[in-house]
Amino acid sequence: MGATAQQEIRKGRKFDQVLEGARTIFLRDGFEGASVDDIAREAGVSKATLYSYFPDKRLLFMEVAKAECRRQADEAEELINDSAPVEQVLRLAAERIMEFVLSDFGQRVFRICVAESDRFPGLGHEFYHSGPELIRNRVAEYLEKAVRRGALQITDIPLAAEQFLQLCKADLHERMIFGMADCCSAVDRKRVIDGAISMFMARYGA
């Protein structure tokens, strides 16, 4: 059941069914704990059908991760009111970004991309384009609208979007990655979000 970075994922009528079943199991058991048997059972398909779509568990996990990023980005976008104060929109975005980054699922995605980057660089590249890059582009789209209505003053919008994303992870991401026991309370999260918004608005506020 080896994989190459360039393996094609075959899509068929049960593809979404497999993906939803895998999402449930991965969120419940993580990557290592998720068994192919459990995923097939949850999806209501045979193991042969599952393997025909995803010949390697890494590919399935990355596809679930990409879909989860898209889902969270879409949900956040639906909640955003373009006419609301910029600070309010940035806080909503920061909360959603932090929720995913600090989640067990988000941490597992990060670790797998790093662990497999040498052998399967394509997995990391694929996830980057469908995950972090997607989120950055959604933030950039909002910032562009805010600039057009005079709420922000930004000359390099892609850079500003990336800066905001990094500010939302300040301190906490590293503490989580390295397993620090004191991470990451509600007080910690609020402190980082407040700081991210204050710094961003101090630099780019109109």
Secondary structure, DSSP 8 states (H G I E B T S, - for coil): ----TT------TTHHHHHHHHHHHHHHHHHHH--HHHHHHHHTS-HHHHHHH-SSHHHHHHHHHHHHHHHHHHHHHHH--TTS-HHHHHHHHHHHHHHHHTSHHHHHHHHHHHHTTTT-HHHHHHHHHHTHHHHHHHHHHHHHHHHHTTSB--S-HHHHHHHHHHHTTTTHHHHHHTT-TTTT-HHHHHHHHHHHHHHHHHHHB-
